[in-house]
Amino acid sequence: MQNFEINSDQIDKIKKITAEEKSFRIKNLELFKATGFPNKRLEDWKFSDFENIVSRNFEELNIKKASSEINKIDLLKDFDHNHILLVNGNFHSSNFEHEEKSKIKISSCDKSIDYKISKNPLICLNHALAENGYSLEIDKNYKLNKVLVVYNIFTKDMKNKILNNKNKIKVNENAELHVIEYTVNESKSKFINNVYENISLEKNSKLKNISVQCNESDGFFHKFLKNKLSLNSDYSNLIFSSGLKFNKLDIECDLLEESCKCNILSALFLKKNEHQEIKTLINHLAPNCISNQKIKNVLSSESKGVYQGKIYVKDVAQKTNAYQLSKALLIDDNAEFNAKPELEIYADDVKCSHGSSSGNIDEESLHYLMTRGLNRNDSIKLLIKGFLNDVIEFIKNPKIKKFIESKLEKQINGR
């Protein structure tokens, strides 16, 4: 876009980087400038033309560092928890009062770089400019007593900014971590948040992540999430990110050693002009691993949902069990859902399946509920809740489950 220009002077302002890192950043900046924002000519962006979306919604963009100050934050009172506080992508503070603090390492953005060039222009932009975010490591054999809530807060002065943040999580051998990513947007203006997150699970470790919004947002969000799973590790990602104007989650999971488990589940309710895409790549690189993907969208007027999911099974990855399903419920003729499921299998002793379906609300079910005394609107809401509920059932903690149910119900009821 005409009013978005960046040059290597921005990289010169980043403190304490090596010559090698600076060279890598400049190379990524040049790659981004050569392509610009991703558009539908790129296969991975064929359903989400970000270049067009940006040009329609922004007359200008700037990369000036956003404030990391905040006067007050209302912490959740629904359940006891630890927390990390991010303000406009900057690591602000943390509190692990329920834990043995010596078992947890937390700091601001770890600038260590994975020197791998990406074909995704937004990853290139992140590699070039990111200097904010957090780094978290859980010690060997330690299981957190309480869930960790990462408050991702955007302040009122966010306008026409593009933020580039990097996060890193490492869960060491036999350790366990449960995270809720909780986005709170106080800004009424449009901005872009571009995140690169690296997660490493060591032998016998476990991570469960839940993403949910506090409120509706005019923000435009992109996150690339790279997960590496070691022997007998267990990873789950539950996505309830309704309410965002634009959101694309690009998730890659490498199942590196035997007996890994990977679950990616979503339950989204999209309203007018909201656009959300989930793109997954599950790489089965070792035998006896399990992956399960279930993507469920409910789409109302002029909203758009996208799911691109690929399962790759290497020739040595025998006894793989991989399942992928996407389902969409369209409650308006102007809503749109696009699905692109893929399997690429080189092993011969596997169980792999994928499926995708979309359709309108079943009139017979609607009629049945209305004959039991509900009006049409309440009947539709009840069917929507039933459609999305099996993803919520994956949450075992009753207080957290109730919290997620209440957030989803508010989104369905338009509050």
C-alpha positions in Angstrom: 0.0 0.0 0.0 1.2 3.5 -0.8 1.3 4.7 2.8 3.3 1.8 4.3 7.0 2.1 3.7 9.7 0.5 5.8 13.5 0.3 5.4 16.5 -1.1 7.1 16.7 1.9 9.4 14.0 0.3 11.5 16.3 -2.7 12.1 19.1 -0.4 13.1 17.0 0.7 16.0 16.7 -2.8 17.5 19.0 -3.1 20.4 21.5 -5.9 21.2 21.4 -8.0 18.0 24.3 -9.9 16.4 25.6 -9.2 12.9 24.1 -12.6 11.8 20.7 -11.7 13.2 20.8 -8.3 11.6 21.7 -9.8 8.2 18.8 -12.3 8.6 16.4 -9.5 9.5 17.4 -7.4 6.5 17.0 -10.4 4.2 13.5 -11.0 5.5 12.6 -7.3 5.1 13.8 -7.4 1.5 11.6 -10.5 0.9 8.6 -8.8 2.3 9.1 -5.7 0.3 9.5 -7.8 -2.9 6.1 -9.4 -2.4 4.1 -7.1 -0.1 1.2 -8.4 1.9 0.0 -11.9 0.8 -2.7 -12.1 -1.8 -4.8 -14.8 -3.4 -2.1 -15.6 -5.9 -0.4 -17.4 -3.1 -2.0 -20.8 -2.6 -2.1 -20.5 1.2 -4.0 -17.2 0.9 -6.4 -18.0 -1.9 -9.4 -17.7 0.4 -8.1 -14.7 2.4 -6.7 -12.1 0.1 -4.9 -10.1 2.8 -3.5 -7.5 0.4 -7.0 -6.6 -0.7 -8.3 -6.7 2.9 -5.6 -4.3 4.1 -6.1 -1.9 1.2 -9.9 -1.7 1.8 -9.5 -1.1 5.6 -6.4 1.0 6.0 -5.4 4.3 4.3 -2.1 4.2 6.2 -0.1 1.9 8.5 2.9 2.6 10.8 5.3 0.4 12.7 6.1 2.8 15.5 6.5 0.9 18.8 3.3 0.9 20.7 3.0 1.8 24.4 3.5 -0.8 27.0 1.8 1.2 29.8 -1.6 0.4 31.2 -3.4 2.0 34.2 -5.6 -0.9 35.2 -6.5 -4.4 34.2 -9.5 -6.3 35.5 -8.3 -9.8 36.2 -10.8 -12.7 35.7 -12.5 -13.7 38.9 -14.2 -16.8 37.5 -11.4 -19.1 38.6 -8.0 -19.0 40.3 -5.1 -18.5 37.9 -1.6 -17.4 37.2 -1.1 -14.7 34.6 1.1 -13.0 32.1 0.2 -9.5 31.0 1.0 -8.3 27.4 0.2 -4.7 26.5 0.2 -4.1 22.7 2.4 -7.1 22.3 4.9 -6.0 24.9 5.7 -8.1 27.9 4.4 -6.1 30.9 4.4 -8.3 34.0 3.6 -11.8 35.3 2.3 -13.4 38.5 2.8 -17.1 39.4 1.6 -16.8 43.0 0.1 -20.4 42.9 3.4 -22.0 41.8 6.9 -22.8 42.8 8.4 -19.8 41.1 11.8 -21.4 40.8 10.3 -23.9 38.4 9.2 -21.3 35.9 11.3 -19.0 33.7 9.6 -16.0 32.3 11.1 -13.0 30.4 10.4 -10.6 27.6 10.9 -11.6 24.0 13.6 -14.1 23.4 15.4 -12.8 20.3 16.9 -16.1 19.4 16.1 -16.8 15.8 15.3 -19.9 13.8 17.2 -19.0 10.7 14.7 -20.4 8.2 13.3 -18.4 5.4 9.5 -18.6 5.0 7.3 -18.2 1.9 4.7 -16.4 4.0 5.3 -12.6 3.7 3.8 -11.9 7.1 6.3 -14.3 8.7 9.1 -12.5 6.8 7.8 -9.2 8.1 7.8 -10.6 11.7 11.3 -12.0 11.3 12.5 -8.6 10.2 10.9 -6.4 12.8 9.8 -8.4 15.9 11.3 -7.3 19.2 8.3 -7.7 21.6 6.6 -10.7 23.2 7.4 -13.2 25.9 9.5 -16.3 26.6 8.2 -19.0 29.0 9.9 -22.2 30.1 8.5 -24.8 32.5 11.1 -26.9 34.4 11.4 -30.7 34.1 8.8 -32.7 36.2 6.8 -29.6 37.2 3.0 -29.4 36.6 1.4 -26.1 37.3 -1.2 -26.1 40.0 -3.4 -23.5 38.3 -4.1 -22.5 34.7 -2.0 -19.7 33.2 -4.0 -16.8 31.6 -2.1 -14.7 29.1 -3.9 -11.4 29.0 -3.3 -9.9 25.5 -4.4 -6.3 25.9 -4.7 -3.7 23.2 -5.1 -0.1 24.4 -7.3 2.7 23.2 -4.6 4.5 21.3 -4.1 1.6 18.9 -4.9 3.0 15.4 -3.4 2.2 12.0 -0.5 0.3 13.7 1.0 -3.0 12.7 2.6 -4.9 15.6 5.1 -7.8 15.1 5.5 -10.0 18.2 7.4 -13.2 19.0 6.5 -15.6 21.7 8.2 -18.8 22.8 7.0 -21.6 25.1 9.1 -24.6 26.2 7.6 -27.4 28.4 10.3 -29.7 29.6 10.2 -33.4 30.2 7.3 -34.7 32.3 6.0 -31.1 32.8 2.4 -29.8 32.2 1.0 -26.4 31.4 -2.6 -25.2 30.7 -2.9 -21.8 29.1 -5.9 -19.5 28.3 -5.1 -16.8 25.7 -7.5 -14.0 26.6 -7.6 -11.1 24.2 -8.9 -7.8 25.6 -9.3 -5.0 23.0 -10.0 -1.5 24.3 -9.3 0.2 21.0 -12.2 1.2 18.7 -9.8 1.6 15.8 -8.3 -0.8 13.3 -4.8 -2.2 13.7 -2.9 -5.4 12.7 -1.3 -7.8 15.1 1.2 -10.2 13.5 2.5 -12.9 15.8 5.1 -15.7 15.5 4.9 -18.3 18.3 7.2 -21.2 18.8 6.2 -24.1 21.1 8.4 -27.0 22.1 7.1 -30.0 24.1 9.7 -32.4 25.5 9.3 -36.1 26.4 6.1 -36.9 28.3 5.1 -33.3 28.5 1.6 -31.8 28.1 0.2 -28.5 26.9 -3.4 -27.5 26.5 -4.2 -24.1 25.0 -7.5 -22.2 24.8 -8.0 -19.0 22.8 -11.0 -16.8 23.6 -11.9 -13.1 23.2 -13.3 -10.8 25.9 -15.1 -8.6 23.4 -15.7 -7.8 19.8 -12.7 -6.2 18.0 -12.0 -4.3 14.8 -8.4 -5.7 15.0 -6.9 -7.7 12.2 -5.0 -10.7 13.6 -2.5 -13.2 12.1 -0.6 -15.8 14.1 1.8 -18.4 12.8 2.2 -21.2 15.4 5.0 -23.7 15.2 4.8 -26.7 17.5 7.4 -29.4 17.9 6.3 -32.6 19.8 8.8 -35.1 21.3 8.2 -38.6 22.6 4.8 -39.3 24.2 4.0 -35.6 24.4 0.4 -34.3 24.3 -0.7 -31.0 22.7 -4.2 -29.6 22.5 -5.4 -26.3 21.0 -9.0 -25.2 21.5 -10.1 -22.1 19.5 -13.0 -19.9 20.4 -11.8 -16.7 18.7 -15.2 -15.4 17.6 -15.6 -11.6 17.5 -12.6 -10.6 15.5 -12.9 -8.6 12.3 -10.2 -10.7 10.7 -8.3 -13.6 12.1 -6.0 -16.2 10.5 -4.4 -18.9 12.5 -1.6 -20.8 10.7 -0.7 -23.9 12.8 2.1 -26.3 12.0 2.7 -29.4 14.2 5.7 -31.6 13.9 5.2 -35.0 15.6 8.9 -35.8 15.8 8.9 -38.9 17.9 6.7 -41.9 18.8 3.4 -41.8 20.6 2.7 -38.0 20.3 -0.9 -36.7 20.5 -2.2 -33.6 18.8 -5.7 -32.1 19.0 -6.9 -29.0 17.2 -10.5 -28.1 17.8 -12.5 -25.0 17.1 -16.0 -23.7 17.8 -16.6 -20.3 16.0 -19.7 -18.1 15.7 -19.1 -15.5 13.0 -21.2 -12.5 12.5 -21.6 -9.8 9.9 -18.3 -9.0 8.0 -16.2 -11.2 10.2 -13.6 -13.3 8.4 -11.7 -16.1 10.1 -9.4 -18.8 8.7 -7.8 -21.8 10.3 -5.0 -23.3 8.4 -3.2 -26.5 9.7 -0.3 -28.7 8.7 0.1 -31.8 10.8 3.4 -33.6 10.0 3.5 -37.2 11.2 7.2 -37.9 11.2 7.3 -40.9 13.6 5.3 -44.1 14.2 2.3 -44.6 16.5 1.2 -40.9 16.7 -2.4 -39.6 16.9 -3.8 -36.4 15.5 -7.4 -35.2 15.7 -8.8 -32.0 14.1 -12.4 -30.9 14.4 -13.2 -27.5 13.0 -16.8 -26.2 13.5 -18.1 -22.9 12.2 -21.5 -21.2 12.5 -21.8 -18.3 10.0 -24.4 -15.5 9.9 -24.9 -12.6 7.5 -22.0 -11.8 5.2 -19.4 -13.6 7.3 -16.7 -15.8 5.9 -15.1 -18.9 7.4 -12.1 -20.8 5.9 -10.4 -24.1 6.8 -7.3 -25.4 5.0 -6.1 -28.6 6.6 -3.3 -30.9 5.6 -2.1 -34.2 7.1 1.3 -35.3 6.0 2.5 -38.9 6.9 6.1 -39.7 6.3 7.1 -43.2 5.1 8.5 -44.2 8.5 5.3 -43.1 10.4 3.6 -46.4 10.5 0.6 -46.9 12.8 -0.4 -43.3 12.3 -4.0 -42.5 13.3 -5.0 -39.1 11.9 -8.6 -37.7 11.7 -9.7 -34.4 10.2 -13.3 -33.0 10.0 -14.7 -29.5 9.2 -18.4 -28.7 9.5 -20.1 -25.4 8.9 -23.6 -24.3 9.7 -24.8 -21.4 7.5 -27.7 -19.4 8.9 -27.7 -16.8 6.2 -27.6 -17.1 2.4 -24.8 -14.5 2.2 -22.5 -16.4 4.5 -19.6 -18.3 3.0 -17.5 -21.2 4.0 -14.5 -22.6 2.1 -12.7 -25.9 3.0 -9.6 -27.4 1.5 -8.8 -30.8 3.2 -5.7 -32.7 2.1 -3.9 -35.9 2.8 -0.4 -36.8 1.8 0.5 -40.3 2.9 3.7 -42.3 2.3 3.2 -45.0 4.9 1.0 -48.0 4.2 -0.1 -49.1 7.7 -2.2 -46.0 8.8 -5.7 -44.9 9.6 -6.2 -41.5 8.0 -9.5 -39.8 7.1 -10.9 -36.3 6.3 -14.3 -34.9 5.7 -16.0 -31.6 5.2 -19.7 -30.6 5.1 -21.7 -27.4 5.2 -25.4 -26.7 5.1 -28.3 -24.8 6.6 -30.2 -25.4 9.8 -32.3 -28.5 9.7 -36.0 -27.4 9.3 -37.3 -30.5 10.9 -35.3 -30.0 14.0 -36.3 -26.4 14.1 -40.0 -27.4 13.7 -39.6 -29.9 16.5 -38.3 -27.3 19.0 -41.0 -24.8 18.0 -43.7 -27.4 18.7 -42.3 -27.7 22.2 -43.0 -24.0 22.9 -39.8 -22.2 21.7 -40.0 -19.3 19.2 -38.0 -19.6 16.0 -35.2 -17.3 17.2 -34.6 -19.2 20.4 -34.9 -22.5 18.6 -32.1 -21.5 16.2 -29.9 -20.4 19.1 -30.4 -23.8 20.8 -29.4 -25.7 17.7 -26.3 -23.5 17.3 -25.3 -24.2 20.9 -25.8 -27.9 20.3 -23.7 -27.8 17.1 -20.7 -26.2 18.9 -21.1 -27.9 22.2 -19.0 -31.1 21.5 -15.9 -28.9 21.3 -16.6 -27.3 24.7 -17.1 -30.8 26.1 -13.3 -31.3 25.6 -12.7 -28.9 28.6 -12.7 -30.9 31.8 -12.3 -28.1 34.4 -15.9 -27.2 35.3 -15.2 -23.5 36.2 -13.2 -22.9 33.0 -15.9 -24.8 31.0 -18.6 -22.6 32.4 -16.5 -19.5 31.6 -16.1 -20.5 27.9 -19.8 -21.4 27.6 -20.8 -18.0 28.9 -18.5 -16.2 26.4 -19.8 -18.3 23.5 -23.4 -17.7 24.6 -22.9 -14.0 24.6 -21.5 -14.1 21.1 -24.5 -16.2 19.9 -26.9 -13.8 21.6 -25.2 -10.7 20.2 -24.1 -9.2 23.5 
